Amino acid sequence: MLYRLVITILLVAALPVNAATLKGVIRANEEGGEPMPNVPIVADGANPTTSESFGRFTLEFRNKNPGDPVEVIVKQEGYVPVNEVQLQLELPARPEGKILTIILCKEGDREEMARRFYRLKSNEAIEATYQQKLKVLEDEHRADAAALAKLQQERDQAIAGAEKASEQLAKNGPRQSSGLYQEAKRLFLDGKIDEAIKLLDDDELRQSLVQAKKAIEDVVQAWLLKAQLLIVQFRFEGAEEAYKAAIDAAPDNFAATFTYGLFNQELNRYQQAITAYSRCLELARKSESGTEVADTLNNMGILDSSQHRVQKARTEYVEALKTYHELAQKNREVYLPYVAMTLNNMGNLDRDQHRMEEARKKYVEALRTFSELAQKNPETYQPELAKALNNMGILDSSQHRMKEARTEYVEALQTFRELAAKNPKAYQYHLAQALNNLASFDGDQHRTEEARKEFVEALQIRRELAQKNPEAYQLGLAQTLNNMGILDRRQNRTEEAREEWSEALKIYESFAKKNPERFSADVTRVKNLLTKLPR
């Protein structure tokens, strides 16, 4: 038998010497947004394409290799990229290993969507840093209560700083900065925080400053970005040094000094914050920027009001409100929220000074404005509306408009419950405050069981918050302990009241050591309550 050898000839298609592929997806507004079909996408050296029904697209680069830099351009009328900095990238070695997500939004929504995007990325980096540091503590058997509380406090401070910094990153719109800043931003968004910090080396930044005065603005922006990246990793001392370096590089740069003021305000460093804002006010008046003047005055008003410098705060609020009104006449959509915010702040000041009718007028206007804004953009303005309702409830209660007050307290509480269920880190504090206020109201109305239930829930939340960040949340705990003691005293629960007031007194005394002007009155008040209890 003859065996025939069968020879199989493999036909191999001719391939170009150079070739690379990039896969991606187009989404609306945010990373988890709806896919956007029929969006044109182009890139130099690739075939023009259009996103498919699920937003997916593929670009074939027949004359490029993996690792080559490219820029992807999306052309959709009325829309702009939220994450434009990520559209400049290197072609991946494995197309399936790195899918490019392009986020598009309407032109008018770019700053808000960019703020959310940078806040999300910052919070992801913060959580990663937290888990890394927690593992180190556990591996080294140092995860005791004090170490965990300190770590949680650092995380809370980083989250607060990230919220403010995200606003600044969002305002720095597309193509407003050059190479170094943009590259560091890309590394940050890719989760490569250490690489971004290394890229923004202090010595190299200073050398850039010497070599090219025209690059000062870019260098300042890089230091501000570095400060934010360090905050994400709870490295607050390093962040402060980066802010100071930015200010040293450009003493007349409003944004650098203002951001430094925000940084100190979030950390409750009153004197450093007010010093920074005072400098901001000088710069803003010199440049005749109404927006910068009003922003600075509003923040100074908040600080001075919290320190009981009421006349100074009033002067600052009045000018800020006048300026915001003038700006809103020219651009209502942008500045109307700032008008409402300042009205709400002024209403608080009027109420604290027993100028009730003036407070009511301001609260009513703020409520009307926030209600209008919340109908169009509930995610952004529903919390502000709830805060304004809570404030109006306090005013109505003090003027014995009990039906109106209850409606306002209940609506505010319901809103914060819903918000806290979705985002507890952001809204637990406000939920506890709403519970505390409604409980105090119920106690005054002799609805003692409802009041007790609300106080207990508020206390539980505030104890948890104070354990994580005592400096920020212990005062709220003292407030609820004080109010719970009043309820217990009314019901002749003398020992319970004594325990609650004693705990509140310790908190007020600890704060009075640092700031006697602000807290000595609270110490005296609680001591008087304790002396009146029967033995």
Beta strands, then each sheet from edge to edge (+ up, - down):
strand 1: 20-28
strand 2: 40-43
strand 3: 49-50
strand 4: 56-61
strand 5: 69-74
strand 6: 79-81
strand 7: 88-90
strand 8: 100-106
sheet 1: 4+ 1- 8- 6+
sheet 2: 3+ 2- 5+ 7-
end
